[in-house]
Amino acid sequence: CIMGKVAAHMGKEGDATPFTDVT
């Protein structure tokens, strides 16, 4: 998913786990 990539990129700075979980 495109959102997953964005979430991973943004979450990488803080919370990548919850971000990827949401996607």
A tleap script that builds the chain and sets N, CA, C and O, in Angstrom:
source leaprc.protein.ff14SB
mol = sequence {
  NCYS ILE MET GLY LYS VAL ALA ALA HIE MET
  GLY LYS GLU GLY ASP ALA THR PRO PHE THR
  ASP VAL CTHR
}
set mol.1.N position { 0.831 -1.214 0.000 }
set mol.1.CA position { 0.000 0.000 0.000 }
set mol.1.C position { 0.862 1.259 0.000 }
set mol.1.O position { 1.933 1.278 0.606 }
set mol.2.N position { 0.410 2.288 -0.662 }
set mol.2.CA position { 1.179 3.538 -0.685 }
set mol.2.C position { 1.193 4.160 0.705 }
set mol.2.O position { 2.213 4.690 1.146 }
set mol.3.N position { 0.051 4.091 1.395 }
set mol.3.CA position { -0.045 4.675 2.741 }
set mol.3.C position { 0.943 3.979 3.678 }
set mol.3.O position { 1.525 4.611 4.559 }
set mol.4.N position { 1.121 2.699 3.482 }
set mol.4.CA position { 2.051 1.950 4.324 }
set mol.4.C position { 3.459 2.510 4.199 }
set mol.4.O position { 4.186 2.632 5.185 }
set mol.5.N position { 3.835 2.851 2.957 }
set mol.5.CA position { 5.177 3.399 2.732 }
set mol.5.C position { 5.310 4.748 3.427 }
set mol.5.O position { 6.328 5.040 4.053 }
set mol.6.N position { 4.281 5.553 3.309 }
set mol.6.CA position { 4.300 6.884 3.936 }
set mol.6.C position { 4.323 6.740 5.452 }
set mol.6.O position { 5.052 7.451 6.144 }
set mol.7.N position { 3.521 5.818 5.955 }
set mol.7.CA position { 3.448 5.612 7.400 }
set mol.7.C position { 4.793 5.119 7.917 }
set mol.7.O position { 5.252 5.541 8.979 }
set mol.8.N position { 5.413 4.234 7.169 }
set mol.8.CA position { 6.711 3.700 7.586 }
set mol.8.C position { 7.745 4.814 7.595 }
set mol.8.O position { 8.593 4.881 8.485 }
set mol.9.N position { 7.669 5.678 6.606 }
set mol.9.CA position { 8.635 6.778 6.512 }
set mol.9.C position { 8.421 7.770 7.654 }
set mol.9.O position { 9.378 8.214 8.288 }
set mol.10.N position { 7.164 8.109 7.908 }
set mol.10.CA position { 6.854 9.071 8.973 }
set mol.10.C position { 7.013 8.406 10.340 }
set mol.10.O position { 7.535 9.012 11.275 }
set mol.11.N position { 6.563 7.169 10.448 }
set mol.11.CA position { 6.647 6.455 11.723 }
set mol.11.C position { 8.091 6.134 12.088 }
set mol.11.O position { 8.442 6.042 13.264 }
set mol.12.N position { 8.923 5.966 11.062 }
set mol.12.CA position { 10.323 5.635 11.324 }
set mol.12.C position { 10.953 6.666 12.271 }
set mol.12.O position { 11.886 6.359 13.014 }
set mol.13.N position { 10.427 7.877 12.227 }
set mol.13.CA position { 10.991 8.930 13.072 }
set mol.13.C position { 10.500 8.794 14.509 }
set mol.13.O position { 11.133 9.301 15.434 }
set mol.14.N position { 9.381 8.115 14.696 }
set mol.14.CA position { 8.867 7.993 16.062 }
set mol.14.C position { 8.232 6.641 16.314 }
set mol.14.O position { 8.820 5.786 16.977 }
set mol.15.N position { 7.015 6.443 15.779 }
set mol.15.CA position { 6.300 5.183 16.024 }
set mol.15.C position { 5.972 4.496 14.709 }
set mol.15.O position { 4.949 4.785 14.088 }
set mol.16.N position { 6.826 3.604 14.294 }
set mol.16.CA position { 6.597 2.908 13.035 }
set mol.16.C position { 5.654 1.730 13.261 }
set mol.16.O position { 4.907 1.342 12.363 }
set mol.17.N position { 5.692 1.167 14.460 }
set mol.17.CA position { 4.862 -0.002 14.744 }
set mol.17.C position { 3.371 0.331 14.687 }
set mol.17.O position { 2.631 -0.310 13.941 }
set mol.18.N position { 2.919 1.309 15.452 }
set mol.18.CA position { 1.492 1.655 15.440 }
set mol.18.C position { 1.037 2.159 14.077 }
set mol.18.O position { -0.096 1.913 13.663 }
set mol.19.N position { 1.926 2.864 13.381 }
set mol.19.CA position { 1.559 3.398 12.075 }
set mol.19.C position { 1.293 2.264 11.094 }
set mol.19.O position { 0.291 2.272 10.377 }
set mol.20.N position { 2.190 1.297 11.068 }
set mol.20.CA position { 2.027 0.171 10.159 }
set mol.20.C position { 0.818 -0.665 10.578 }
set mol.20.O position { 0.147 -1.259 9.734 }
set mol.21.N position { 0.545 -0.708 11.874 }
set mol.21.CA position { -0.580 -1.490 12.366 }
set mol.21.C position { -1.891 -0.894 11.854 }
set mol.21.O position { -2.815 -1.621 11.489 }
set mol.22.N position { -1.956 0.418 11.832 }
set mol.22.CA position { -3.172 1.099 11.382 }
set mol.22.C position { -3.413 0.802 9.910 }
set mol.22.O position { -4.550 0.598 9.485 }
set mol.23.N position { -2.326 0.778 9.133 }
set mol.23.CA position { -2.460 0.541 7.698 }
set mol.23.C position { -2.715 -0.937 7.489 }
set mol.23.O position { -2.864 -1.384 6.351 }
savepdb mol mol.pdb
quit
